[in-house]
Amino acid sequence: MQGIGEPIDYGAIQNSTFRKSLTMNRLEAFIHHESAGGILLMLATVLALLLSNTMMAPLYETFREIPVQVRVGPLNLDKSLYHWVNDGLMAIFFLLVGLEVKREVLEGHLSSLGQVVLPGVAAVGGMVVPAAVYWFFNREGVALDGWAIPTATDIAFALGVLSLLGPRVPVSLKVFLMTLAIFDDLGAIIVIALFYTSNLSTLSLTVASVALAVLVIMNRAGVARKTAYFLVGIVLWISVLKSGVHATLAGVALAFTIPMHGRNDQGEVTSPLKEIEHDLHPWVAFAILPLFAFVNAGVDMRGIAPAQMTSGVPLGIFLGLFLGKQLGVFGFSWLAIRLGLAPMPEGSTTRQLYGVSLLTGIGFTMSLFIASLAFPDEQLFQYTDKLAILAASVLAGVSGYLLLRWSRPAD
């Protein structure tokens, strides 16, 4: 991959103070976009719930099922708006996730072992314990397919809650949460690739492999034109969509082939990866994720009896997110700190770390997305799975906010 090939002289960028300044600016921009996007997510969710539980429900369903067709010769993509959002726009979201992961690995918070130990260990706990809690209530049958639903963290919502607390929360905890969420996203990518694929098409997989090979060759050849990567990326996405592997993984694969550094036609040093990441971030935060939330969060609660929420699937999701996440993240973090594997985030207290652990129980968009893969028939559990995600996310967000607001800063 470009970025681990031919070295380039970046002059002033090598100055450590200047690089630190750039890193902080990127971090502040990331937190700003995610926090503002999280607030917009909340509004989109509330609107979807209002529409789906009033006389406007038929209009809401009609909107979700708007047919959208793209046809070029024998190629025919005919899906509802709901599926275009989940299979198409979410591929762009995962493209951004892949870009962020690659940048962080090459020169960010994942570039050294000392920076990744605590959030990495916490992320493992935040996936293993919720999955175990869900499995305890759903050990067999189709319900077991939802084991990955409570393992996700919604970084936009979580940082949105942190933004409401201002300077009460040290920057180190925001970095901890952001890095943990990156590991969470990596885990989700692996889970989707390994456990949520079906009816694989050999021809489509072959085309996808050729497209991916072309992207890698372009990277190694030093191609820096973003348009070239997008054109081949479209072929990759279509072939993956038709292959039986979930189409969002095409976004991740494309991201890993986009070069970190290159030169434009004028010979100037550029960073295609950072430029694309910068351009995509506001679109994802303020358009794609809110639209995803709007078409996925519309749960008609009028036909759901309270007793239904105590059955295996909703109970496993709710307890997995609210209890499993906080126990896994905080428990594994505490253990890593006590064993001397990693220090406590600078300027933070144990109580604040626990408050942030509570916020990781906000699964929302990622949990809803995995639920759509685990249970493609939305009527299978009468939307109780989605309601459990929403309830656990709200409870985790409110309790985490209150605990952090009442916590005293470190001396």
BELCORJO-V607861 format. One record per residue. N is the residue number from 1. RES is the residue in one letter. SS is DSSP state (H for helix, E for strand, L for the rest). PSI is psi in degrees with one decimal (none if undefined). NEAR is the number of other ideal C-beta (glycine too) atoms within 12 Angstrom. Layout:
BEGIN
N/RES/SS/PSI/NEAR + N/RES/SS/PSI/NEAR
END
This chain:
BEGIN
1/M/L/143.2/28 + 2/Q/L/138.2/33 + 3/G/L/-19.2/29 + 4/I/L/19.6/17 + 5/G/L/-124.7/17 + 6/E/L/127.6/17 + 7/P/L/146.2/12 + 8/I/L/139.5/23 + 9/D/L/116.1/11 + 10/Y/L/8.1/19 + 11/G/H/-117.1/11 + 12/A/H/-22.5/13 + 13/I/H/-23.3/20 + 14/Q/H/-15.4/14 + 15/N/L/121.7/12 + 16/S/H/-37.8/11 + 17/T/H/-42.3/12 + 18/F/H/-41.0/15 + 19/R/H/-38.6/19 + 20/K/H/-39.0/15 + 21/S/H/-42.6/15 + 22/L/H/-41.1/23 + 23/T/H/-44.2/25 + 24/M/H/-38.3/19 + 25/N/H/-41.1/16 + 26/R/H/-40.6/27 + 27/L/H/-46.3/27 + 28/E/H/-40.5/20 + 29/A/H/-40.0/21 + 30/F/H/-49.3/40 + 31/I/H/-39.3/33 + 32/H/H/-48.9/24 + 33/H/H/-46.0/34 + 34/E/H/-40.0/39 + 35/S/H/-47.7/32 + 36/A/H/-39.0/27 + 37/G/H/-34.7/39 + 38/G/H/-38.0/37 + 39/I/H/-40.6/28 + 40/L/H/-36.1/30 + 41/L/H/-43.2/43 + 42/M/H/-44.4/34 + 43/L/H/-42.0/22 + 44/A/H/-37.8/34 + 45/T/H/-46.1/40 + 46/V/H/-42.2/22 + 47/L/H/-43.0/24 + 48/A/H/-41.2/37 + 49/L/H/-39.2/30 + 50/L/H/-46.0/22 + 51/L/H/-41.5/26 + 52/S/H/-8.4/35 + 53/N/L/19.8/22 + 54/T/L/-172.0/17 + 55/M/L/-9.7/11 + 56/M/L/-0.4/18 + 57/A/H/-44.6/22 + 58/P/H/-36.6/15 + 59/L/H/-39.5/17 + 60/Y/H/-44.7/28 + 61/E/H/-37.5/20 + 62/T/H/-40.4/18 + 63/F/H/-45.5/24 + 64/R/H/-32.9/30 + 65/E/L/13.6/20 + 66/I/L/123.0/19 + 67/P/E/134.6/16 + 68/V/E/120.1/21 + 69/Q/E/134.7/15 + 70/V/E/123.2/17 + 71/R/E/126.3/11 + 72/V/E/102.7/11 + 73/G/L/-128.9/7 + 74/P/L/-12.9/7 + 75/L/E/121.6/17 + 76/N/E/115.5/14 + 77/L/E/103.8/23 + 78/D/E/102.0/14 + 79/K/E/163.3/23 + 80/S/E/163.9/21 + 81/L/H/-38.8/26 + 82/Y/H/-46.7/32 + 83/H/H/-32.7/28 + 84/W/H/-39.2/28 + 85/V/H/-48.0/37 + 86/N/H/-35.4/36 + 87/D/H/-28.4/34 + 88/G/H/-62.9/32 + 89/L/H/-32.8/36 + 90/M/H/-20.7/42 + 91/A/H/-34.3/39 + 92/I/H/-39.2/39 + 93/F/H/-45.2/44 + 94/F/H/-26.6/43 + 95/L/H/-45.8/44 + 96/L/H/-41.8/42 + 97/V/H/-44.8/44 + 98/G/H/-40.9/36 + 99/L/H/-43.4/43 + 100/E/H/-41.5/44 + 101/V/H/-47.1/36 + 102/K/H/-43.6/38 + 103/R/H/-43.7/38 + 104/E/H/-36.6/37 + 105/V/H/-40.9/28 + 106/L/H/-37.1/26 + 107/E/H/17.2/27 + 108/G/L/-141.5/31 + 109/H/L/-5.8/37 + 110/L/L/12.6/29 + 111/S/L/-10.5/20 + 112/S/L/151.1/15 + 113/L/H/-40.1/15 + 114/G/H/-28.5/15 + 115/Q/H/-19.3/28 + 116/V/H/-10.6/30 + 117/V/H/-55.8/29 + 118/L/H/-53.7/42 + 119/P/H/-30.0/42 + 120/G/H/-46.6/33 + 121/V/H/-42.2/31 + 122/A/H/-39.9/45 + 123/A/H/-38.4/41 + 124/V/H/-47.3/28 + 125/G/H/-36.0/35 + 126/G/H/-8.3/51 + 127/M/H/-41.7/42 + 128/V/H/-49.1/27 + 129/V/H/-47.5/33 + 130/P/H/-39.2/49 + 131/A/H/-38.9/34 + 132/A/H/-40.4/25 + 133/V/H/-45.4/34 + 134/Y/H/-43.7/46 + 135/W/H/-34.7/28 + 136/F/H/-35.0/21 + 137/F/H/-12.9/30 + 138/N/L/81.2/33 + 139/R/L/-7.3/14 + 140/E/L/168.5/11 + 141/G/L/-169.2/15 + 142/V/H/-26.0/17 + 143/A/H/-30.0/28 + 144/L/H/-22.5/22 + 145/D/H/-18.2/29 + 146/G/H/15.5/47 + 147/W/L/-28.2/39 + 148/A/L/-9.4/40 + 149/I/H/-46.3/50 + 150/P/H/8.0/56 + 151/T/H/-5.5/48 + 152/A/L/155.8/51 + 153/T/L/133.9/55 + 154/D/L/103.7/46 + 155/I/H/-35.8/46 + 156/A/H/-47.5/49 + 157/F/H/-45.7/52 + 158/A/H/-45.7/49 + 159/L/H/-28.2/42 + 160/G/H/-40.5/38 + 161/V/H/-43.8/45 + 162/L/H/-35.1/42 + 163/S/H/-27.2/30 + 164/L/L/-17.8/25 + 165/L/L/-11.8/30 + 166/G/H/-135.6/17 + 167/P/H/-2.5/14 + 168/R/H/-27.1/29 + 169/V/L/122.9/38 + 170/P/L/152.1/27 + 171/V/H/-32.8/25 + 172/S/H/-35.5/29 + 173/L/H/-32.6/44 + 174/K/H/-40.4/41 + 175/V/H/-41.5/35 + 176/F/H/-48.1/49 + 177/L/H/-42.4/53 + 178/M/H/-44.7/42 + 179/T/H/-40.5/41 + 180/L/H/-41.5/47 + 181/A/H/-33.2/49 + 182/I/H/-43.7/37 + 183/F/H/-39.3/41 + 184/D/H/-44.7/44 + 185/D/H/-40.2/42 + 186/L/H/-42.9/36 + 187/G/H/-41.5/34 + 188/A/H/-39.7/43 + 189/I/H/-45.4/37 + 190/I/H/-42.7/20 + 191/V/H/-46.6/32 + 192/I/H/-43.3/36 + 193/A/H/-38.8/26 + 194/L/H/-32.8/15 + 195/F/H/-13.2/24 + 196/Y/L/54.5/29 + 197/T/L/152.4/21 + 198/S/L/155.9/15 + 199/N/L/59.3/12 + 200/L/L/136.0/18 + 201/S/L/118.4/19 + 202/T/H/-42.9/14 + 203/L/H/-47.9/14 + 204/S/H/-39.3/27 + 205/L/H/-35.3/24 + 206/T/H/-45.4/17 + 207/V/H/-41.8/25 + 208/A/H/-40.4/34 + 209/S/H/-40.5/22 + 210/V/H/-44.2/18 + 211/A/H/-42.6/31 + 212/L/H/-39.7/32 + 213/A/H/-40.6/19 + 214/V/H/-42.1/26 + 215/L/H/-42.8/34 + 216/V/H/-42.3/25 + 217/I/H/-43.9/19 + 218/M/H/-42.6/30 + 219/N/H/-47.5/35 + 220/R/H/-27.9/19 + 221/A/L/-3.1/19 + 222/G/L/18.8/25 + 223/V/L/127.0/27 + 224/A/L/1.3/32 + 225/R/L/118.2/23 + 226/K/H/-35.8/30 + 227/T/H/-40.2/15 + 228/A/H/-41.8/25 + 229/Y/H/-38.3/37 + 230/F/H/-39.3/27 + 231/L/H/-47.4/19 + 232/V/H/-33.4/32 + 233/G/H/-34.4/36 + 234/I/H/-43.4/29 + 235/V/H/-42.4/29 + 236/L/H/-45.6/40 + 237/W/H/-44.9/39 + 238/I/H/-44.1/27 + 239/S/H/-38.8/33 + 240/V/H/-39.8/38 + 241/L/H/-40.7/34 + 242/K/H/-8.9/28 + 243/S/H/-22.8/30 + 244/G/L/-17.7/21 + 245/V/L/142.7/34 + 246/H/L/136.7/39 + 247/A/L/-24.6/42 + 248/T/H/-25.4/43 + 249/L/H/-22.2/39 + 250/A/H/-35.7/45 + 251/G/H/-41.8/42 + 252/V/H/-46.1/38 + 253/A/H/-42.5/40 + 254/L/H/-42.6/45 + 255/A/H/-42.0/43 + 256/F/H/-15.5/36 + 257/T/H/-11.7/39 + 258/I/L/127.7/46 + 259/P/L/142.9/41 + 260/M/L/-41.3/37 + 261/H/L/150.4/32 + 262/G/E/-172.7/34 + 263/R/E/139.3/21 + 264/N/L/-174.5/18 + 265/D/L/-22.7/10 + 266/Q/L/2.9/8 + 267/G/L/9.0/11 + 268/E/L/144.4/14 + 269/V/E/129.7/24 + 270/T/E/169.7/27 + 271/S/L/90.1/32 + 272/P/H/-38.9/37 + 273/L/H/-49.7/39 + 274/K/H/-34.4/36 + 275/E/H/-44.4/24 + 276/I/H/-42.9/36 + 277/E/H/-45.2/34 + 278/H/H/-41.7/25 + 279/D/H/-34.7/20 + 280/L/H/-31.3/34 + 281/H/H/-51.6/33 + 282/P/H/-34.5/22 + 283/W/H/-41.6/22 + 284/V/H/-47.3/38 + 285/A/H/-38.1/38 + 286/F/H/-5.7/25 + 287/A/H/-58.9/23 + 288/I/H/-52.3/37 + 289/L/H/-41.4/47 + 290/P/H/-38.5/36 + 291/L/H/-40.5/34 + 292/F/H/-45.8/44 + 293/A/H/-40.0/45 + 294/F/H/-42.4/33 + 295/V/H/-12.3/39 + 296/N/H/-21.3/41 + 297/A/L/0.6/46 + 298/G/L/83.3/37 + 299/V/L/122.4/37 + 300/D/L/101.9/26 + 301/M/H/-4.2/26 + 302/R/H/-27.2/15 + 303/G/H/8.8/15 + 304/I/L/119.1/25 + 305/A/L/147.6/14 + 306/P/H/-35.5/12 + 307/A/H/-28.3/11 + 308/Q/H/-28.4/20 + 309/M/H/-9.9/29 + 310/T/H/6.1/17 + 311/S/L/172.6/23 + 312/G/H/-54.2/30 + 313/V/H/-56.3/39 + 314/P/H/-36.1/41 + 315/L/H/-41.3/32 + 316/G/H/-40.4/42 + 317/I/H/-48.1/51 + 318/F/H/-51.4/39 + 319/L/H/-32.0/35 + 320/G/H/-44.4/48 + 321/L/H/-50.9/55 + 322/F/H/-45.8/40 + 323/L/H/-46.7/33 + 324/G/H/-42.5/44 + 325/K/H/-49.9/56 + 326/Q/H/-38.4/39 + 327/L/H/-41.8/30 + 328/G/H/-49.2/39 + 329/V/H/-50.6/48 + 330/F/H/-43.1/36 + 331/G/H/-47.3/27 + 332/F/H/-36.3/36 + 333/S/H/-48.1/40 + 334/W/H/-42.6/25 + 335/L/H/-42.6/21 + 336/A/H/-38.8/28 + 337/I/H/-43.6/24 + 338/R/H/-33.5/16 + 339/L/L/-3.5/14 + 340/G/L/15.8/11 + 341/L/L/-26.6/20 + 342/A/L/151.1/28 + 343/P/L/162.4/20 + 344/M/L/138.8/26 + 345/P/L/133.7/35 + 346/E/L/130.7/20 + 347/G/L/12.1/21 + 348/S/L/164.7/33 + 349/T/L/167.6/26 + 350/T/H/-38.7/21 + 351/R/H/-40.6/26 + 352/Q/H/-39.1/36 + 353/L/H/-38.8/42 + 354/Y/H/-37.2/30 + 355/G/H/-42.7/40 + 356/V/H/-35.2/52 + 357/S/H/-36.6/46 + 358/L/H/-40.7/41 + 359/L/H/-24.7/54 + 360/T/L/-12.3/61 + 361/G/L/-2.2/51 + 362/I/L/92.9/50 + 363/G/L/-47.7/50 + 364/F/H/-107.8/48 + 365/T/H/-46.5/53 + 366/M/H/-38.8/48 + 367/S/H/-42.0/51 + 368/L/H/-38.7/48 + 369/F/H/-46.7/44 + 370/I/H/-35.5/47 + 371/A/H/-36.9/46 + 372/S/H/-25.5/36 + 373/L/H/-40.9/37 + 374/A/H/-39.5/38 + 375/F/L/75.7/35 + 376/P/L/-24.6/23 + 377/D/L/101.0/15 + 378/E/L/-22.1/29 + 379/Q/L/-5.1/14 + 380/L/L/-45.1/21 + 381/F/L/21.7/34 + 382/Q/L/39.4/25 + 383/Y/L/6.5/36 + 384/T/H/-27.6/37 + 385/D/H/-44.3/48 + 386/K/H/-39.1/46 + 387/L/H/-37.3/39 + 388/A/H/-39.4/45 + 389/I/H/-47.2/52 + 390/L/H/-45.1/43 + 391/A/H/-44.8/34 + 392/A/H/-39.2/47 + 393/S/H/-42.6/47 + 394/V/H/-45.8/30 + 395/L/H/-41.9/26 + 396/A/H/-41.9/43 + 397/G/H/-45.9/42 + 398/V/H/-46.6/24 + 399/S/H/-39.0/29 + 400/G/H/-40.9/44 + 401/Y/H/-47.4/30 + 402/L/H/-42.3/20 + 403/L/H/-43.4/29 + 404/L/H/-34.0/37 + 405/R/H/-34.1/22 + 406/W/H/-1.6/17 + 407/S/L/140.3/25 + 408/R/L/142.3/15 + 409/P/L/160.4/21 + 410/A/L/147.6/19 + 411/D/L/none/6
END
